[in-house]
Amino acid sequence: MRDALVAAAFRLFLERGYEQTTVDDIVALAGVGRRSFFRYFPSKEDVVFPDHERCLTDVTAFLDADDSGCDPVERVCEAVRLVLRMYTENPTFSVQRYRLTKQVPGLRAYELSVVWRYERAFAAYLRGRLKGLHDGTLRADVIAAAVAAAHNNALRSWLRSDGQDDAEQAVEHALGYVQAAFGTAPGAPAADERPEDVVVIVSRRGAPLWRVVQQIESTLDAD
């Protein structure tokens, strides 16, 4: 029933246009009642994005299952690959939706709100993994935004090719920038979290400053 409603909706959107198609038109073509439509989709906009709720649930579950033994940036990159897979499983539908959202500003705004929900899921996970680090919350939000941006850049490139290009290769290339900038080996501290060198000098009170400096230099040279 759900698939039949989506198929009917997109057939009408392509034939008549999105704005000219009503929920009544969709249910009439699908051969069901209005109640059946709203059982699956809260609004006409939702029928254009029928798979995102399931995918967001899958992404959240994947991140929640992390045992904290891996690089959190790699974990989020792996999660966003699940989103890409959702698109590439049905290239024809994904390309049709892309063309439709380009034509309808309201759908574009709806799509941006969906992207924001994925980004928030990434950020929530990263905040948990990076808490306690200097600027941990800031890092989490920046990394989440970077992962979402990398994915969206690769996805749009693939959609503009009508699904002909290699989407996985494109997203790996884009995510490479994110991992190069923010990724770390599992369990390794970030660059500015590494312990700093500390030098302790014991000197008699009243020693001339040049003598103290000489002691410091000697200690550093010895190290």
Salt bridges, closest charged atoms under 4 A:
GLU15 OE2 - ARG11 NE 3.26
ASP24 OD1 - ARG34 NH1 2.84
ASP25 OD2 - ARG16 NH1 3.12
ASP51 OD1 - ARG97 NH1 3.08
GLU53 OE2 - ARG117 NH1 2.60
ASP58 OD2 - ARG54 NH1 3.52
ASP66 OD2 - ARG129 NH1 2.65
GLU74 OE2 - ARG81 NH1 3.19
GLU78 OE1 - ARG81 NH1 2.72
GLU111 OE1 - ARG108 NH1 2.68
GLU119 OE2 - ARG120 NH2 3.75
ASP135 OD2 - HIS134 NE2 3.26
ASP141 OD1 - ARG120 NH1 3.87
ASP141 OD2 - ARG127 NH2 2.82
ASP162 OD1 - ARG99 NH2 2.91
GLU172 OE2 - ARG81 NE 2.56
ASP192 OD1 - ARG139 NH2 2.55
GLU193 OE2 - ARG139 NH2 3.24
